[in-house]
Amino acid sequence: MLVVRASKRLATSLRRAPTLAAVESSGRLGDWYADEIHLPPRRLVVFVNAATFLVVVVRRAPYDELMQTFVERLDGCLGRLSIAPETRKSEIAHASPIVLSKANERRVIGKMNDIRGMLFAMADGDRSSLLDDLAGLESFFATEFPNLTLPGHYADRAVEALLRPTAH
């Protein structure tokens, strides 16, 4: 099971009520947080992993298509980070079913607000073309956008550490 903890804005936009049950993702990456960001003419949904702050960006679509595209983009993003195919396959296998829940962890919501601010700055600045290159945008957030509360923490390194094969 994969839990997507949606912002109120996204849940309202999707016309989906988040589950009130206590749920947790079964994959090693854990839960994801998601928010909708409107940067005319773009409507994007930004997914942020709670454990690593890895960012996956998807164009806004109806719920089922949005979640399917998220899983496909997650697989691609893990591939660009050189995560082993068998590890990627295992993580993607845990992405079904997807359960929409309420965003509840302040530190991840704060990170999403940082990302939101960066996206608005990009839209107004000389990096606006990056907003049309979703893979490039994901790579930027994985390798160039540090966690402001954990100096030296980059999502690509955190994902690699979390998904590193363990010795038995």
N, CA, C and O atoms as a DFTB+ gen file, in Angstrom:
672 C
 N C O
     1  1       0.847      -1.180       0.000
     2  2       0.000       0.000       0.000
     3  2       0.889       1.239       0.000
     4  3       1.920       1.282       0.671
     5  1       0.473       2.233      -0.757
     6  2       1.184       3.510      -0.779
     7  2       0.213       4.588      -0.294
     8  3      -0.892       4.722      -0.820
     9  1       0.633       5.343       0.700
    10  2      -0.204       6.404       1.257
    11  2       0.261       7.737       0.692
    12  3       1.436       8.093       0.783
    13  1      -0.687       8.472       0.105
    14  2      -0.437       9.832      -0.362
    15  2      -1.200      10.754       0.573
    16  3      -2.430      10.724       0.628
    17  1      -0.465      11.567       1.299
    18  2      -1.065      12.513       2.248
    19  2      -1.246      13.843       1.519
    20  3      -0.295      14.596       1.311
    21  1      -2.480      14.101       1.145
    22  2      -2.797      15.248       0.291
    23  2      -3.076      16.510       1.097
    24  3      -3.644      16.468       2.188
    25  1      -2.653      17.638       0.519
    26  2      -3.035      18.926       1.094
    27  2      -4.544      19.089       0.930
    28  3      -5.162      18.432       0.092
    29  1      -5.117      19.956       1.726
    30  2      -6.544      20.232       1.617
    31  2      -6.866      20.751       0.213
    32  3      -7.887      20.392      -0.372
    33  1      -5.978      21.602      -0.318
    34  2      -6.161      22.172      -1.659
    35  2      -6.272      21.066      -2.709
    36  3      -7.159      21.104      -3.561
    37  1      -5.363      20.071      -2.647
    38  2      -5.371      18.989      -3.634
    39  2      -6.583      18.086      -3.441
    40  3      -7.246      17.735      -4.417
    41  1      -6.885      17.706      -2.206
    42  2      -8.039      16.834      -1.953
    43  2      -9.323      17.485      -2.462
    44  3     -10.169      16.815      -3.054
    45  1      -9.468      18.783      -2.232
    46  2     -10.652      19.512      -2.707
    47  2     -10.681      19.532      -4.227
    48  3     -11.729      19.296      -4.827
    49  1      -9.555      19.808      -4.850
    50  2      -9.467      19.858      -6.310
    51  2      -9.789      18.503      -6.941
    52  3     -10.430      18.433      -7.990
    53  1      -9.342      17.438      -6.295
    54  2      -9.605      16.085      -6.808
    55  2     -11.008      15.591      -6.461
    56  3     -11.461      14.566      -6.971
    57  1     -11.687      16.331      -5.588
    58  2     -13.025      15.942      -5.100
    59  2     -12.961      14.567      -4.423
    60  3     -13.805      13.696      -4.634
    61  1     -11.924      14.420      -3.603
    62  2     -11.717      13.176      -2.871
    63  2     -11.580      13.483      -1.398
    64  3     -10.822      14.372      -1.011
    65  1     -12.292      12.768      -0.592
    66  2     -12.162      12.921       0.855
    67  2     -11.065      11.980       1.332
    68  3     -11.134      10.779       1.073
    69  1     -10.062      12.497       2.019
    70  2      -9.004      11.629       2.542
    71  2      -9.561      10.655       3.568
    72  3     -10.502      10.977       4.294
    73  1      -8.979       9.468       3.626
    74  2      -9.385       8.496       4.628
    75  2      -9.017       9.019       6.016
    76  3      -8.006       9.700       6.185
    77  1      -9.828       8.700       6.977
    78  2      -9.552       9.099       8.358
    79  2      -8.865       7.986       9.131
    80  3      -8.434       8.184      10.266
    81  1      -8.764       6.799       8.506
    82  2      -8.133       5.663       9.173
    83  2      -6.628       5.890       9.285
    84  3      -6.033       6.573       8.451
    85  1      -6.028       5.324      10.301
    86  2      -4.577       5.393      10.463
    87  2      -3.960       4.395       9.486
    88  3      -4.137       3.185       9.627
    89  1      -3.246       4.905       8.510
    90  2      -2.646       4.050       7.482
    91  2      -1.178       4.407       7.301
    92  3      -0.768       5.542       7.544
    93  1      -0.386       3.416       6.868
    94  2       1.039       3.612       6.590
    95  2       1.390       2.896       5.303
    96  3       0.835       1.840       4.999
    97  1       2.305       3.467       4.552
    98  2       2.791       2.825       3.332
    99  2       3.586       1.577       3.691
   100  3       4.217       1.507       4.745
   101  1       3.545       0.591       2.794
   102  2       4.260      -0.658       3.057
   103  2       5.654      -0.691       2.432
   104  3       6.461      -1.547       2.793
   105  1       5.955       0.215       1.510
   106  2       7.271       0.250       0.873
   107  2       8.316       0.900       1.766
   108  3       7.983       1.560       2.750
   109  1       9.585       0.708       1.411
   110  2      10.670       1.277       2.218
   111  2      10.699       2.798       2.154
   112  3      11.152       3.444       3.099
   113  1      10.223       3.382       1.058
   114  2      10.195       4.844       0.974
   115  2       9.144       5.451       1.897
   116  3       9.268       6.608       2.298
   117  1       8.119       4.689       2.236
   118  2       7.098       5.194       3.152
   119  2       6.097       6.114       2.485
   120  3       5.831       5.996       1.289
   121  1       5.539       7.033       3.266
   122  2       4.456       7.910       2.815
   123  2       4.960       9.039       1.915
   124  3       6.121       9.446       1.960
   125  1       4.028       9.518       1.103
   126  2       4.269      10.662       0.215
   127  2       3.270      11.755       0.550
   128  3       2.147      11.472       0.967
   129  1       3.676      12.993       0.369
   130  2       2.807      14.153       0.544
   131  2       2.601      14.774      -0.831
   132  3       3.492      14.719      -1.678
   133  1       1.435      15.363      -1.055
   134  2       1.152      15.932      -2.375
   135  2       0.380      17.236      -2.240
   136  3      -0.460      17.400      -1.355
   137  1       0.693      18.162      -3.151
   138  2       0.009      19.451      -3.198
   139  2      -0.103      19.884      -4.651
   140  3       0.763      19.576      -5.470
   141  1      -1.155      20.585      -4.958
   142  2      -1.359      21.121      -6.301
   143  2      -0.802      22.538      -6.357
   144  3      -0.997      23.338      -5.441
   145  1      -0.109      22.828      -7.448
   146  2       0.463      24.156      -7.647
   147  2       0.064      24.639      -9.032
   148  3       0.302      23.963     -10.033
   149  1      -0.542      25.809      -9.077
   150  2      -0.989      26.382     -10.348
   151  2      -0.030      27.490     -10.751
   152  3       0.027      28.545     -10.119
   153  1       0.722      27.231     -11.814
   154  2       1.671      28.197     -12.363
   155  2       1.267      28.413     -13.823
   156  3       1.816      27.765     -14.715
   157  1       0.311      29.316     -14.077
   158  2      -0.254      29.442     -15.424
   159  2       0.822      29.452     -16.513
   160  3       1.814      30.172     -16.401
   161  1       0.627      28.663     -17.549
   162  2      -0.545      27.827     -17.853
   163  2      -0.447      26.419     -17.272
   164  3      -1.244      25.554     -17.636
   165  1       0.488      26.174     -16.396
   166  2       0.732      24.834     -15.858
   167  2      -0.058      24.591     -14.571
   168  3      -0.176      25.465     -13.712
   169  1      -0.593      23.375     -14.470
   170  2      -1.165      22.895     -13.210
   171  2      -0.397      21.637     -12.856
   172  3      -0.513      20.610     -13.525
   173  1       0.378      21.731     -11.807
   174  2       1.245      20.629     -11.413
   175  2       0.820      20.078     -10.057
   176  3       0.226      20.780      -9.238
   177  1       1.139      18.808      -9.841
   178  2       1.006      18.219      -8.521
   179  2       2.405      17.772      -8.120
   180  3       3.070      17.022      -8.835
   181  1       2.829      18.250      -6.963
   182  2       4.157      17.943      -6.449
   183  2       4.007      16.916      -5.336
   184  3       3.302      17.143      -4.353
   185  1       4.682      15.784      -5.506
   186  2       4.699      14.717      -4.508
   187  2       6.060      14.779      -3.814
   188  3       7.091      14.855      -4.482
   189  1       6.070      14.747      -2.490
   190  2       7.310      14.795      -1.711
   191  2       7.337      13.596      -0.772
   192  3       6.396      13.361      -0.014
   193  1       8.428      12.845      -0.836
   194  2       8.566      11.693       0.040
   195  2       8.895      12.154       1.454
   196  3       9.807      12.957       1.648
   197  1       8.165      11.655       2.433
   198  2       8.343      12.089       3.822
   199  2       9.686      11.670       4.409
   200  3      10.227      12.370       5.265
   201  1      10.229      10.546       3.967
   202  2      11.476      10.052       4.543
   203  2      12.721      10.685       3.929
   204  3      13.723      10.885       4.616
   205  1      12.657      11.002       2.626
   206  2      13.862      11.443       1.910
   207  2      13.748      12.833       1.305
   208  3      14.755      13.424       0.917
   209  1      12.537      13.359       1.221
   210  2      12.236      14.619       0.538
   211  2      12.469      14.535      -0.966
   212  3      12.656      15.560      -1.622
   213  1      12.458      13.327      -1.517
   214  2      12.506      13.164      -2.973
   215  2      11.243      13.790      -3.552
   216  3      10.154      13.629      -3.000
   217  1      11.391      14.503      -4.664
   218  2      10.269      15.198      -5.298
   219  2       9.939      14.531      -6.622
   220  3      10.827      14.267      -7.432
   221  1       8.651      14.259      -6.840
   222  2       8.144      13.773      -8.122
   223  2       7.071      14.771      -8.557
   224  3       6.186      15.122      -7.777
   225  1       7.160      15.227      -9.819
   226  2       6.241      16.243     -10.320
   227  2       5.395      15.646     -11.438
   228  3       5.911      15.002     -12.352
   229  1       4.085      15.872     -11.349
   230  2       3.137      15.323     -12.312
   231  2       2.202      16.439     -12.761
   232  3       1.815      17.294     -11.964
   233  1       1.842      16.428     -14.039
   234  2       0.827      17.377     -14.509
   235  2      -0.522      16.974     -13.919
   236  3      -0.843      15.787     -13.849
   237  1      -1.301      17.948     -13.502
   238  2      -2.613      17.700     -12.878
   239  2      -3.497      16.934     -13.843
   240  3      -3.571      17.272     -15.024
   241  1      -4.157      15.918     -13.354
   242  2      -5.062      15.078     -14.129
   243  2      -6.129      14.550     -13.174
   244  3      -6.010      14.727     -11.962
   245  1      -7.176      13.902     -13.704
   246  2      -8.146      13.262     -12.808
   247  2      -7.444      12.240     -11.910
   248  3      -6.372      11.740     -12.251
   249  1      -8.052      11.935     -10.769
   250  2      -7.421      11.148      -9.711
   251  2      -6.731       9.877     -10.199
   252  3      -5.533       9.711      -9.968
   253  1      -7.450       8.976     -10.865
   254  2      -6.862       7.695     -11.260
   255  2      -5.670       7.886     -12.188
   256  3      -4.638       7.238     -12.014
   257  1      -5.802       8.758     -13.159
   258  2      -4.706       9.042     -14.089
   259  2      -3.529       9.709     -13.362
   260  3      -2.368       9.401     -13.632
   261  1      -3.841      10.610     -12.450
   262  2      -2.802      11.300     -11.678
   263  2      -1.967      10.299     -10.889
   264  3      -0.737      10.360     -10.910
   265  1      -2.627       9.384     -10.197
   266  2      -1.903       8.418      -9.370
   267  2      -1.116       7.423     -10.220
   268  3      -0.006       7.041      -9.852
   269  1      -1.672       7.007     -11.339
   270  2      -0.948       6.110     -12.241
   271  2       0.297       6.803     -12.791
   272  3       1.373       6.207     -12.846
   273  1       0.144       8.056     -13.194
   274  2       1.282       8.819     -13.714
   275  2       2.320       9.050     -12.627
   276  3       3.519       9.000     -12.901
   277  1       1.881       9.302     -11.398
   278  2       2.813       9.466     -10.282
   279  2       3.690       8.221     -10.124
   280  3       4.908       8.338      -9.995
   281  1       3.086       7.044     -10.134
   282  2       3.842       5.801      -9.962
   283  2       4.823       5.616     -11.122
   284  3       5.961       5.197     -10.908
   285  1       4.394       5.922     -12.339
   286  2       5.289       5.812     -13.500
   287  2       6.459       6.789     -13.378
   288  3       7.603       6.430     -13.658
   289  1       6.172       8.014     -12.963
   290  2       7.233       9.020     -12.825
   291  2       8.159       8.671     -11.661
   292  3       9.364       8.910     -11.736
   293  1       7.604       8.107     -10.588
   294  2       8.432       7.661      -9.469
   295  2       9.426       6.611      -9.951
   296  3      10.609       6.686      -9.619
   297  1       8.970       5.646     -10.720
   298  2       9.856       4.615     -11.254
   299  2      10.962       5.248     -12.103
   300  3      12.130       4.880     -11.976
   301  1      10.598       6.192     -12.961
   302  2      11.584       6.878     -13.785
   303  2      12.577       7.674     -12.951
   304  3      13.775       7.679     -13.233
   305  1      12.075       8.339     -11.934
   306  2      12.928       9.139     -11.052
   307  2      13.927       8.242     -10.322
   308  3      15.104       8.586     -10.219
   309  1      13.472       7.109      -9.821
   310  2      14.375       6.171      -9.150
   311  2      15.412       5.637     -10.128
   312  3      16.566       5.418      -9.757
   313  1      15.003       5.429     -11.376
   314  2      15.944       4.993     -12.403
   315  2      17.019       6.034     -12.667
   316  3      18.194       5.693     -12.809
   317  1      16.627       7.304     -12.733
   318  2      17.606       8.384     -12.949
   319  2      18.562       8.521     -11.776
   320  3      19.672       9.031     -11.927
   321  1      18.126       8.061     -10.602
   322  2      19.003       8.085      -9.426
   323  2      19.842       6.810      -9.322
   324  3      20.526       6.589      -8.323
   325  1      19.783       5.973     -10.362
   326  2      20.561       4.724     -10.447
   327  2      20.203       3.720      -9.358
   328  3      21.061       2.972      -8.888
   329  1      18.944       3.707      -8.963
   330  2      18.474       2.683      -8.022
   331  2      18.345       1.379      -8.810
   332  3      17.817       1.375      -9.923
   333  1      18.817       0.293      -8.246
   334  2      18.829      -1.002      -8.919
   335  2      17.417      -1.387      -9.388
   336  3      16.438      -1.145      -8.682
   337  1      17.318      -1.986     -10.580
   338  2      15.998      -2.365     -11.128
   339  2      15.162      -3.221     -10.187
   340  3      13.952      -3.015     -10.088
   341  1      15.776      -4.179      -9.490
   342  2      14.988      -5.042      -8.594
   343  2      14.456      -4.254      -7.394
   344  3      13.367      -4.542      -6.898
   345  1      15.213      -3.269      -6.930
   346  2      14.762      -2.421      -5.828
   347  2      13.622      -1.527      -6.293
   348  3      12.630      -1.358      -5.584
   349  1      13.766      -0.952      -7.488
   350  2      12.693      -0.122      -8.057
   351  2      11.425      -0.954      -8.209
   352  3      10.337      -0.509      -7.842
   353  1      11.565      -2.146      -8.743
   354  2      10.402      -3.019      -8.964
   355  2       9.696      -3.309      -7.639
   356  3       8.466      -3.314      -7.576
   357  1      10.470      -3.548      -6.590
   358  2       9.897      -3.816      -5.275
   359  2       9.127      -2.602      -4.750
   360  3       8.013      -2.738      -4.244
   361  1       9.726      -1.419      -4.875
   362  2       9.043      -0.201      -4.404
   363  2       7.756       0.042      -5.186
   364  3       6.733       0.400      -4.602
   365  1       7.801      -0.149      -6.492
   366  2       6.621       0.080      -7.326
   367  2       5.534      -0.949      -6.996
   368  3       4.346      -0.630      -7.046
   369  1       5.933      -2.177      -6.660
   370  2       4.954      -3.202      -6.276
   371  2       4.177      -2.781      -5.027
   372  3       3.019      -3.162      -4.853
   373  1       4.817      -1.996      -4.162
   374  2       4.152      -1.519      -2.940
   375  2       3.247      -0.317      -3.216
   376  3       2.617       0.203      -2.295
   377  1       3.176       0.127      -4.462
   378  2       2.389       1.317      -4.799
   379  2       0.944       0.983      -5.142
   380  3       0.258       1.787      -5.774
   381  1       0.480      -0.172      -4.743
   382  2      -0.906      -0.542      -4.994
   383  2      -1.416      -1.299      -3.772
   384  3      -0.763      -2.232      -3.304
   385  1      -2.552      -0.913      -3.265
   386  2      -3.369       0.235      -3.679
   387  2      -2.776       1.552      -3.161
   388  3      -1.923       1.572      -2.274
   389  1      -3.258       2.633      -3.745
   390  2      -2.897       3.967      -3.266
   391  2      -4.048       4.479      -2.423
   392  3      -5.204       4.459      -2.845
   393  1      -3.715       4.941      -1.223
   394  2      -4.732       5.460      -0.301
   395  2      -4.473       6.944      -0.091
   396  3      -3.358       7.344       0.245
   397  1      -5.501       7.755      -0.289
   398  2      -5.394       9.200      -0.062
   399  2      -5.718       9.490       1.399
   400  3      -6.774       9.106       1.901
   401  1      -4.809      10.162       2.064
   402  2      -4.973      10.498       3.470
   403  2      -4.694      11.984       3.645
   404  3      -4.297      12.666       2.701
   405  1      -4.904      12.473       4.850
   406  2      -4.715      13.891       5.140
   407  2      -3.258      14.178       5.491
   408  3      -2.637      13.429       6.246
   409  1      -2.713      15.266       4.941
   410  2      -1.362      15.706       5.286
   411  2      -1.339      16.057       6.767
   412  3      -2.210      16.777       7.255
   413  1      -0.325      15.539       7.491
   414  2      -0.341      15.750       8.934
   415  2       1.031      16.001       9.566
   416  3       1.098      16.262      10.767
   417  1       2.107      15.931       8.815
   418  2       3.425      16.091       9.412
   419  2       4.000      17.461       9.052
   420  3       4.299      17.740       7.891
   421  1       4.147      18.295      10.056
   422  2       4.529      19.700       9.827
   423  2       5.864      19.867       9.115
   424  3       6.022      20.775       8.298
   425  1       6.829      18.995       9.421
   426  2       8.141      19.165       8.785
   427  2       8.056      18.917       7.282
   428  3       8.752      19.581       6.514
   429  1       7.221      17.978       6.845
   430  2       7.073      17.707       5.407
   431  2       6.239      18.807       4.759
   432  3       6.529      19.227       3.639
   433  1       5.218      19.269       5.449
   434  2       4.411      20.380       4.922
   435  2       5.290      21.614       4.765
   436  3       5.144      22.347       3.787
   437  1       6.192      21.859       5.701
   438  2       7.127      22.975       5.591
   439  2       8.030      22.833       4.382
   440  3       8.283      23.808       3.675
   441  1       8.524      21.613       4.136
   442  2       9.365      21.365       2.958
   443  2       8.569      21.608       1.681
   444  3       9.087      22.171       0.717
   445  1       7.305      21.181       1.680
   446  2       6.468      21.413       0.499
   447  2       6.280      22.911       0.265
   448  3       6.254      23.360      -0.881
   449  1       6.151      23.675       1.326
   450  2       6.033      25.131       1.177
   451  2       7.324      25.726       0.611
   452  3       7.267      26.657      -0.192
   453  1       8.495      25.203       1.017
   454  2       9.770      25.640       0.431
   455  2       9.787      25.365      -1.069
   456  3      10.187      26.213      -1.866
   457  1       9.350      24.172      -1.435
   458  2       9.325      23.781      -2.853
   459  2       8.349      24.654      -3.620
   460  3       8.644      25.098      -4.729
   461  1       7.190      24.899      -3.031
   462  2       6.184      25.763      -3.663
   463  2       6.774      27.150      -3.941
   464  3       6.607      27.695      -5.032
   465  1       7.466      27.715      -2.943
   466  2       8.095      29.023      -3.115
   467  2       9.138      29.007      -4.216
   468  3       9.222      29.945      -5.008
   469  1       9.945      27.933      -4.271
   470  2      10.961      27.812      -5.314
   471  2      10.317      27.735      -6.695
   472  3      10.817      28.341      -7.643
   473  1       9.222      27.003      -6.819
   474  2       8.542      26.889      -8.113
   475  2       7.987      28.241      -8.566
   476  3       8.077      28.589      -9.743
   477  1       7.415      28.996      -7.635
   478  2       6.918      30.324      -8.001
   479  2       8.063      31.237      -8.406
   480  3       7.923      32.029      -9.337
   481  1       9.200      31.136      -7.715
   482  2      10.375      31.936      -8.082
   483  2      10.884      31.539      -9.465
   484  3      11.281      32.398     -10.253
   485  1      10.872      30.253      -9.758
   486  2      11.297      29.787     -11.083
   487  2      10.383      30.332     -12.171
   488  3      10.844      30.760     -13.230
   489  1       9.077      30.312     -11.896
   490  2       8.104      30.783     -12.885
   491  2       8.321      32.253     -13.208
   492  3       8.091      32.686     -14.337
   493  1       8.759      33.012     -12.226
   494  2       8.980      34.452     -12.417
   495  2      10.391      34.780     -12.896
   496  3      10.656      35.916     -13.289
   497  1      11.295      33.812     -12.873
   498  2      12.699      34.096     -13.174
   499  2      13.178      33.457     -14.452
   500  3      12.390      33.102     -15.328
   501  1      14.488      33.317     -14.540
   502  2      15.115      32.807     -15.749
   503  2      15.099      31.285     -15.838
   504  3      15.625      30.725     -16.800
   505  1      14.515      30.610     -14.870
   506  2      14.429      29.148     -14.901
   507  2      13.022      28.660     -15.254
   508  3      12.699      27.496     -15.016
   509  1      12.190      29.526     -15.812
   510  2      10.802      29.134     -16.093
   511  2      10.719      27.978     -17.083
   512  3       9.770      27.195     -17.023
   513  1      11.682      27.847     -17.993
   514  2      11.647      26.742     -18.958
   515  2      11.791      25.393     -18.251
   516  3      11.320      24.379     -18.768
   517  1      12.428      25.362     -17.087
   518  2      12.578      24.117     -16.339
   519  2      11.221      23.572     -15.896
   520  3      11.086      22.368     -15.678
   521  1      10.228      24.427     -15.761
   522  2       8.904      23.980     -15.327
   523  2       8.232      23.080     -16.360
   524  3       7.296      22.353     -16.025
   525  1       8.694      23.118     -17.608
   526  2       8.129      22.260     -18.650
   527  2       8.901      20.953     -18.805
   528  3       8.468      20.059     -19.533
   529  1      10.034      20.838     -18.130
   530  2      10.867      19.641     -18.160
   531  2      10.752      18.969     -16.797
   532  3      11.553      19.227     -15.899
   533  1       9.738      18.097     -16.650
   534  2       9.463      17.524     -15.326
   535  2      10.623      16.679     -14.808
   536  3      10.923      16.717     -13.614
   537  1      11.281      15.917     -15.681
   538  2      12.425      15.110     -15.251
   539  2      13.562      16.023     -14.787
   540  3      14.217      15.742     -13.783
   541  1      13.794      17.108     -15.513
   542  2      14.831      18.064     -15.114
   543  2      14.497      18.728     -13.788
   544  3      15.377      18.976     -12.963
   545  1      13.227      19.009     -13.596
   546  2      12.768      19.617     -12.348
   547  2      12.983      18.658     -11.176
   548  3      13.448      19.064     -10.111
   549  1      12.641      17.387     -11.381
   550  2      12.842      16.383     -10.331
   551  2      14.332      16.239     -10.009
   552  3      14.710      16.133      -8.842
   553  1      15.172      16.234     -11.038
   554  2      16.617      16.125     -10.820
   555  2      17.148      17.333     -10.055
   556  3      18.004      17.197      -9.181
   557  1      16.631      18.520     -10.393
   558  2      17.034      19.729      -9.669
   559  2      16.737      19.585      -8.183
   560  3      17.600      19.846      -7.345
   561  1      15.513      19.169      -7.856
   562  2      15.148      19.047      -6.447
   563  2      15.905      17.922      -5.750
   564  3      16.150      18.003      -4.547
   565  1      16.283      16.868      -6.485
   566  2      17.007      15.746      -5.876
   567  2      18.467      16.074      -5.600
   568  3      19.037      15.582      -4.626
   569  1      19.087      16.908      -6.452
   570  2      20.536      17.082      -6.353
   571  2      20.989      18.498      -6.016
   572  3      22.120      18.687      -5.569
   573  1      20.136      19.492      -6.221
   574  2      20.570      20.877      -6.035
   575  2      19.801      21.648      -4.971
   576  3      20.203      22.750      -4.600
   577  1      18.713      21.091      -4.478
   578  2      17.861      21.802      -3.530
   579  2      17.974      21.130      -2.171
   580  3      17.272      20.153      -1.911
   581  1      18.839      21.630      -1.301
   582  2      19.057      20.956      -0.014
   583  2      17.877      21.141       0.928
   584  3      17.057      22.047       0.778
   585  1      17.829      20.257       1.888
   586  2      16.866      20.397       2.968
   587  2      17.372      21.509       3.872
   588  3      18.449      21.403       4.458
   589  1      16.604      22.555       3.979
   590  2      17.061      23.721       4.732
   591  2      17.182      23.466       6.230
   592  3      17.900      24.186       6.925
   593  1      16.485      22.446       6.734
   594  2      16.569      22.162       8.165
   595  2      17.608      21.090       8.494
   596  3      17.971      20.915       9.657
   597  1      18.089      20.368       7.471
   598  2      19.130      19.356       7.668
   599  2      20.273      19.679       6.715
   600  3      20.307      19.153       5.602
   601  1      21.207      20.529       7.123
   602  2      22.302      20.921       6.228
   603  2      23.025      19.710       5.644
   604  3      23.321      18.743       6.346
   605  1      23.302      19.788       4.344
   606  2      24.000      18.703       3.666
   607  2      23.108      17.562       3.243
   608  3      23.590      16.593       2.657
   609  1      21.819      17.646       3.523
   610  2      20.877      16.580       3.173
   611  2      20.299      16.857       1.790
   612  3      19.615      17.859       1.582
   613  1      20.579      15.966       0.854
   614  2      19.993      16.043      -0.483
   615  2      19.187      14.778      -0.703
   616  3      19.565      13.705      -0.234
   617  1      18.079      14.902      -1.415
   618  2      17.160      13.777      -1.589
   619  2      17.824      12.592      -2.276
   620  3      17.565      11.448      -1.902
   621  1      18.675      12.836      -3.271
   622  2      19.277      11.708      -3.985
   623  2      20.097      10.824      -3.039
   624  3      20.040       9.598      -3.130
   625  1      20.842      11.434      -2.150
   626  2      21.657      10.659      -1.193
   627  2      20.774       9.932      -0.176
   628  3      21.066       8.803       0.220
   629  1      19.706      10.586       0.233
   630  2      18.804       9.979       1.214
   631  2      18.088       8.758       0.627
   632  3      17.926       7.743       1.305
   633  1      17.661       8.862      -0.635
   634  2      16.999       7.730      -1.297
   635  2      17.981       6.572      -1.422
   636  3      17.648       5.428      -1.115
   637  1      19.190       6.878      -1.874
   638  2      20.209       5.836      -2.030
   639  2      20.460       5.123      -0.702
   640  3      20.543       3.896      -0.666
   641  1      20.577       5.868       0.366
   642  2      20.828       5.270       1.683
   643  2      19.644       4.425       2.146
   644  3      19.838       3.338       2.690
   645  1      18.434       4.907       1.938
   646  2      17.243       4.197       2.391
   647  2      17.018       2.908       1.611
   648  3      16.595       1.901       2.177
   649  1      17.302       2.940       0.312
   650  2      17.018       1.789      -0.535
   651  2      18.228       0.888      -0.759
   652  3      18.144      -0.093      -1.498
   653  1      19.350       1.215      -0.129
   654  2      20.559       0.397      -0.258
   655  2      20.242      -1.025       0.209
   656  3      19.618      -1.214       1.253
   657  1      20.672      -2.021      -0.569
   658  2      20.430      -3.404      -0.140
   659  2      21.043      -3.652       1.231
   660  3      22.128      -3.162       1.544
   661  1      20.330      -4.416       2.034
   662  2      20.810      -4.720       3.381
   663  2      21.445      -6.106       3.392
   664  3      21.002      -7.009       2.682
   665  1      22.469      -6.260       4.192
   666  2      23.119      -7.568       4.344
   667  2      22.255      -8.432       5.240
   668  3      21.695      -7.962       6.231
   669  1      22.156      -9.687       4.883
   670  2      21.329     -10.608       5.682
   671  2      22.159     -11.398       6.623
   672  3      21.631     -12.220       7.372
